[in-house]
Amino acid sequence: MEILTSKKNDITIIAINGSLDSSTARDFASVIEQCITNGELRFIIDASGLKFISSAGLSSFVAPAKKIQAQGGKLLFVAMNERIERIFKMAGFYNTIFRVCDSEETALKELG
């Protein structure tokens, strides 16, 4: 798995490429926790390169999202492929626990 971070204005974009599972979830959690520690509270998770996600991978989003929301921030997902979208829906995460936007542009406007 590869995790790339970038910034647009005050918004942190985290792109995940590959699989997010029990062997890689800690890597993702470490990256987002460091961003939160640095005071970053508006996030876009770019899932366009996410090929597989396990329950451990899904879980790795929950604690950071709660922390972000508790501090008045927001975490949005963009560019999910059908397989990842289906997993999020089956887990009850799709547009319930996590907001999923159609595009990065839409997410940027929402985080505005």
N, C-alpha and C positions, 0 to 999 in steps of 0.2 A: 504494500500500500504506500502511496505517496500523498502527502498533505502539503498543499501550497497555500500560503496566506498572502493576501494583498489588501490594499486599502483604497477606498474611493470616498473622498471626504473623510468623515469620521466613522465610516462603516467598514467593518472588517469582513472580508470575503475569504472563506475557507473552502478550498476545492479539495475534494477527496477523490483520489484515483485508485481503483483496485477494489479489494475486499475489506470490509470492516467487520471483523469477527473477534473471537476471544483472544486471538494472538495479536491483534492490532488496535483493539479498542482503547487500551491504555495510552497508546501513542496519540490518538485523537484527543482523548481526555486531557492529556498533558499539554497539548497545543492550545486548546480552548481555555483551560484553566490559567495558563500563563497570560493569555490575552485578557481575561477577566481581571487577573491580578494587576495588570497594567492599566486598568481603568476602562477597558473597551467594553461597551455594553450593547452595541448594535451590530448584529451579525447576519450575514447571508451564508448559508451552507450550499455550495454549488455541488450538486449530486450528479452532474452530467457524466463524470468518470467513475461513479460508484457502480461496480459490477455485481456485488453481492453484499448482503448485510444479514448478520445473524442476530439472535436475540441479545447477545452481548453487545453487538454493535448498536442496536436500537437503544439499549440501556445506557450506552455511553453518552447519549444526547440528553437524557432526562435530568440528571443532577445539574449540569451546567445551565440548562434551560431554566430550571427553577431558580438558580442563583441569579441569572441574568434578569429574569422577570421580577424577582424580589428587590432588585436594585433599580427598577424602572426601565430596564433595557428590553430588547426584543431580538429573537432569533427566528429567521425565516429560511425556508428551503426553496431552492429553484432547480429546474432542469432534471427532474427525476425521470428515469426511463420507466417503462411500463412495469417491469419486474419489481423495481424498488418501490414504485407507487403502490403496487398490489400488496407488497409486504407491509408497508405503512398502513394501508387500509385494513388489512387483516388484524394488525396489532391495535387498531383503534387510534392510531396517531395522526392519520391524514386529516388535516384541517380541523382537528379537535385539540389535541395536545400541541401539535406543531402546525403552524401556518405554512402552506405550500403555495408559492406563486408561480405563475406561468413563465415568467422571464426575470432575468436580473434587473431589467429596467423597471418592471412592476414592483419588485422588491425594494429597489432603491427609492422609488417614489413613496412607497408605504413607510419606509424608514425615515424619509425625507428630512 
